[in-house]
Amino acid sequence: MAAGKEIRGKIKSVENTKKITKAMEMVAASKMRKAQERMRAARPYSDKIRNIAANLATANPEYTHPFLVKQDGAKAVGFIVVTTDKGLCGGMNTNALRLLTAKLRELEAQGSKVQAVAIGNKGFGFLNRVGAKVVAHAVQLGDTPHLDKLIGPVKVLLDAYQAGELDAVYLVYTKFINTMKQEPMMEQLLPLASEKMQGDKGNHSWDYIYEPDAQTVIDELLVRYVEALIYQAVAENLASEQSARMVAMKSASDNAGNVIGELKLVYNKTRQAAITKELSEIVAGAAAV
């Protein structure tokens, strides 16, 4: 019964694995609700500040913020890559990084250099493996992201764009659609896309009174606007992470159950064959006597 003992060991091992995946599924389901609430709470703020920024940017045409000006000639592009710190969340990170890889190959063919900011361990490791220049990174954000941990790394690329060292800055993250679907996204962060900067009433002219002056107000507002977009991307990514992990762990638990069923069937067949062999030997021995 050496084979039977080995099969029993495999069954025990798979059962232990199933307990772990089931526990991770339940934890992810609990965290998913909070992450989705945080993500949905951030969306109205992001939409409102987008409208305000659009109106202010068009209301003062004599001053143009550097974030609205298209840079040419730098031959360098910046990327803010938002991924998870932990794995076991299906193909979520893989899909986002595959989108990034296609863009990196396109830029490499054009002769452009790349500077990147990594938010999350998975993206940080990937960028190091492909040899991209990582100018800053933020990892171990936990389940509750804080904007003060994101401002520092991201400001490196914002300052580089204002200095004319970058032609564009892209934001790569995973957008939460629903519990079963998460979509990898790549959005142009700088220069701010014109379609995103159009207000709800783009046909009307707006007149504002600025205090202390228009340049100071618009400068501060557009920086807050970019930070809001990045925070929203991190919140979307966290909600997607918990949903993807819950689905992946549920699938793993179901697969473990199927494997256990197959191993038990093999074990019963092996045990039945051993019993039949022993009975045959006993009958053959009795007949020989």
C-alpha positions, 0 to 999 in steps of 0.5 A: 500500500505504498502507492496508497500512502503516497496518494493519501499524502497528496490528498492531505497536501491539496486539502491544506492548500484548499484551506489557504485559498478559501481563507484568502478568498474570504479575506479578499471579499471582505477587503473588496467592499471597502476598496470599492467604496473608497474608489466610488467615493473618489470618482465624484471629486475627480470628475468635479475637479476636472470640470473646474480645471477645464473652465479655469484653463479656458477662462484665462487664455493669456496664461497657459500652464506648462501641463497644457503645452505639448513638448517636442524634441525631448525624445523621452517619455515618462510612465507612472505604472500602478500595480499591486504589491502582492500577487495571487490576483490572476492575470491583472498585473500581467495584462497591464504590464503587457499593455506597457510592454507594447508601448515601450517597444513602440517608443524604442522603435522611435528612438525615445528614452523612457523614465518611469515611476513605479507604484507597487512591487510588481511593476517595480520589479518588472521595470527593473527586469526590462531595464527601464530607468526608474526615477522613483517608486512607492511600494507597500501602500497597504489597503488604504492609499494615502496621497502624501505617499504618492506625491513625492515619487510622482512629482519627479516626473511632473517637474521633469515635464515642466522642465522640458525633459519629457515629451509626454507622461502616461498613466498605466493602471487597471480600471475597475469595471465590476467584480468579474471584469477589470480592464487595463488602461493607459491614459495620457496624463501630460500634456492634459488631453484636450477632450478631458479639459473641456467643461460641461459648458464649453460654448460659454465664456467664463470670467473669474476673479483670481486671488492672489493672481491667475497664474498662482491659482491655475498652477495649484489647481492643475497640480491638484488635478493631476494628483487627483487623477493619480489617486483615482488610478490607485483607488481603481487598481486596489478595488480591481486587485481585491476583486481579481484576488477573490475570483482567482482564489475561488477558482483555485479552491474549486480546482483543489476540490476537483483534484481532491475528488480525482485523487480519492477516486484513484486511491479507492481504485488502488485500494480495491485493486490491492484487496482484490489481489490479496483475495486472489492470492488467498484463493490460489493458496487454498486451491494449491493446498 
